Amino acid sequence: MAAAMAMRGGSSDGGGSDRAGMDSGKYVRYTPDQVEMLERVYADCPKPTSSRRQQLLRECPILANIEARQIKVWFQNRRCRDKLRKESSRLESVNRKVSAMNKLLMEENERLQKQVSQLVHENAQVRQQLQNTSMANDTSCESNLTTPQNPIRDASNPSGLLSIAEETLTEFLSKATGTAIEWVQMPGMKVVEILKDRPSWFRDCRSLEVFTVLPGANGGTIELVYTQLYAPTTLVPARDFWTLRYTTIVEDGSLVVCERSLSGSGGGPSAASAQQFVRAEMLPSGYLVRPCDGGGSIVHIVDHLEFEAWNIPEVLRPLYESSRVVAQKMTTAALRHIRQIAQETSGEVVYALGRQPAVLRTFSQRLSRGFNDAISGFNDDGWSIMAGDGMEDVVVACNSTKKIRNISNGVNAFEAPGGTICAKASMLLQSVPPAILVRFLREHRSEWADYSMDAYLASALKTSTCSFPGLRPMRFSGSQIIMPLAHTVENEEVLEVVRLEGQPLTPDEVLLSRDIDMLQLCTGIDEKSVGSSFQLVFAPIDDFPDDAPLISSGFRVIPLDMKTDVVSSGRTLDLASSLEVGSTAAHASGASPDDCNVRSVLTIAFQFPYELHLQDSVAAMARQYVRSIVSAVQRVSIAISPSQSGLNAGQRILSGLPEAATLARWICQSYHYHLGVELLTQSDVAGEALLKMLWHYQDAILCCSFKEVPVFTFANKAGLDMLETSLVALQDLTLDKIFDEPGRKALFAEISKLVEEGHVYLPSGVCMSGMGRHVSFDQAVAWKVLGEDSSVHCLALCFVNWSFV
C-alpha cells in the first residue's frame, strides 16, 4: 500500500510522526487518506498559520494521531518539494533554451565565416575589375553600367505578387540576423499562428482583414492584408497599412512570415472614416521561427515601419519616429505574448477564482479595446463630435449605436433609447515620471474621482432606470480594496477588481449597499516593467459573466523621451501630504535626477451612458467632470515632479518630519538595548546616513503609538510597500486592522511580556495590507522604542521575509 513517510524532527521529505512514542529518527507512515487530506489543505493554503493547523487537527478526526508540530513540518517539507520541483522545471527550461541558443550561435558563426570568405573573394574580383576598367574609356564604362529598377509593388498586378513576395523574403532574411530573439517551449507552427493574429497581442491593432489568399512557393501562402491601428492619443490621427504577407518554409526548415507595404489604395477604410487614417508604410518585416529539439522554438522578430510623422506636431513625433517606441510597442509585446502563452500552456501560471487564463486575457483585451475605441472615436463605429462650449480643452463625442443600459418595466426588459458619451482630453506633462503618476492614480482614487460618477456608471449595468448624478446624495468613504485577478509573466500588466466602499448620507439608506466593483487594468506600475505606455483603465462590473458589458475609462501616459533606465515605481510616496503642504514637499517623489527632463503626453477618456432625453445634460456633466480630473492630475503632477537637489524619495519624505533622524536613532538604539544585537549592519552611522539605511532596510519596519488603540505613525519603505499605503494614509491604519484574528490573539497574549521584557517574538503568520491583500511573514519582532529620557516613545515592529500571498 502506498504511503508517505516522515521523520521525527522534519529531516525527511514527509512531514511528522505519530504519538506512539517512537524513538527520534525513526520513520512513521501517513495513510493515503491522511496524505490526501493534507494535500487538499495545501492546495487551498500552502502556508497555514498555527491556529489554522490547530483547527485542522480539531476538525479532521483522520489526523487525530498527528501532533501540531508534525503538521507544521509536513507543510514545510511540502513547500520545499514544491519549490524544488518548480526550480527543476525552470532549470530544464533554461537548459533547453541555452542549448537551442548555442546551436543557433554555431550556425550563425558558420554562416558568417562563409560570408567573410565570399566577401574576400568578391573583393578580389572588384579589384581586378577596377584595374581593367581603368584602362577603358568613360564611354565604355557607362555602357556597361545598368541601373537597377524597383519592382512593381502594386497589388493590381497579380502576376508580380510572387516576385514581390520572394524579394520581401530575401530582404527580410537579410535583416533577421541580430534582431530581437526569444526561445519558447512551443511548436513553431503554433508560434506562427499566434504572431499572425496581431489583434490578439498588439493592443494598438484595431483590425486585421485578409482580402486575398494565393498559393506561394514551398506550400506557402501570399495574402493581401489591410490593418488598422488605433491612435495612441487624441492629438494624432490613426494609421493603417495595405500589405503583402508571405508565409513559407525556407531550406533549413525554419518558418517565415514576412510582410511589406504595397502601393495603391486597396483595402482602405470606409468613406465615413477615411479622413481619420493616415496610410503608413511597412518595410520588409516579419517573424523567423526556428524549430528546436524538444518542441521549442527560437523566434526572430523584425519591425521596420515608417509612420509618416510629417503631419503631426513636432513634440509628438517621437511617438512615430523613435525606434525604441516601435520596439516596445510591437516587438517586445509580441515576445511577451508568446512567452505568456507558453507558460500558461505548460501550467506554470495559475490565476485567482479558478478562471482560465484565456478568459481573463479576454477581459484585459476588452478593457483595452474599449478605451482605445473611446480615444480614437472612429466614425464607422458611430462616434460623432458634439458641439463644444467655446473651450477646446475637452472633446465630447456621442455614439448612439453603443447602448449599455436596459430598462425594466416589471415584466420585460427592453433597450432604452440613448447611447454613450465620451469626454476626452490630452495634455503634455513635463518632469513627471509616468509610472509614479499612474501608481498614484491607482492608489489614491479619492484624490481625483467622484464617487457619485462611479455610482452613475455602475447603475448603467442594472436593468432599471438610474437617476442623474447629483440627484441622490452619496459619499465615497475613501476606502478601496484591491483584489488581484491576474498578471502577465513580467508583471508589466495587472488585472484586478477594485471595490469602492460608499457611505449613505441619509438614515433610510444605511441598510443599502453602496459598494461599487470596478474591473481594472494597470500597465507599467511594476518597478521592473518596461513599456511604451503606462495605463490605468477601468470599468464598473455588476457581476463577472464572460459577456459582461464594459464601459472603459481611464488614463494613458506615453513617454516622449524614452530612456534605457526605468523609473522605479516600487516605492510608495507621501503624495497626499505633498498635495496639501504645497511646493516645499512637492518634490518628494523620489524619481531620479534624469526624470527632471522627461516629457510625456497624458490622455484621459471617460465614457458615460445616457438616455435620449438626458443627452445634453450628460454631455455637459461629462465635460465638467473631465475638466475637474485634469485639474486634479495637474496638482498631482506638480506634487510628484522630482527636484534637482539630488535627495531621493525616502530622505525627502522622512526629512520633512521634525523627528525623523531622531526617531531612526531611537529605533536602532532600543533594538540593541532590548535584543542585544544591532538592527543595522553599520552601527556607527548617525543622522541622515542612519535614516537612509533604516528607510532602505530590507524588512518592513513599522512604528505605532503605545496606547490603547495603537495607530501607526511611521514606516520605512519596505513597510509602506507591505501595507500598500503612504506615510499620510498610514495614520489611518491601526495595529489591530492589519492582523487577522489569530494574529491579534498572538500579539495580545504577549503584551504583558512586551511590557515586562521590552520585546517579544511573534511566530509566522498572515496580516493584511491597506488594500486588503494578505501578506505572509516568517517572523515578527516587536520592541519598545525608548526616548532620550528612557520613557516609551512608541512600539516598533519588524516583519521578516514578508510577501504577498
Beta strands, then each sheet from edge to edge (+ up, - down):
strand 1: 4-7
strand 2: 27-30
strand 3: 180-184
strand 4: 205-215
strand 5: 221-229
strand 6: 238-249
strand 7: 255-261
strand 8: 277-279
strand 9: 281-282
strand 10: 285-291
strand 11: 297-302
strand 12: 305-306
strand 13: 383-385
strand 14: 395-399
strand 15: 406-408
strand 16: 413-415
strand 17: 418-430
strand 18: 474-487
strand 19: 493-504
strand 20: 516-523
strand 21: 534-541
strand 22: 553-559
strand 23: 599-611
strand 24: 700-704
strand 25: 712-715
strand 26: 759-762
strand 27: 765-768
strand 28: 774-777
strand 29: 779-786
strand 30: 792-800
strand 31: 803-804
sheet 1: 1+ 2-
sheet 2: 3+ 11- 10+ 7- 6+ 5- 4+
sheet 3: 3+ 11- 10+ 7- 6+ 8+
sheet 4: 9+ 12-
sheet 5: 13+ 14- 17+ 23- 22+ 21- 20+ 19- 18+
sheet 6: 15+ 16-
sheet 7: 25+ 24- 30+ 29- 26+
sheet 8: 27+ 28- 31+
end
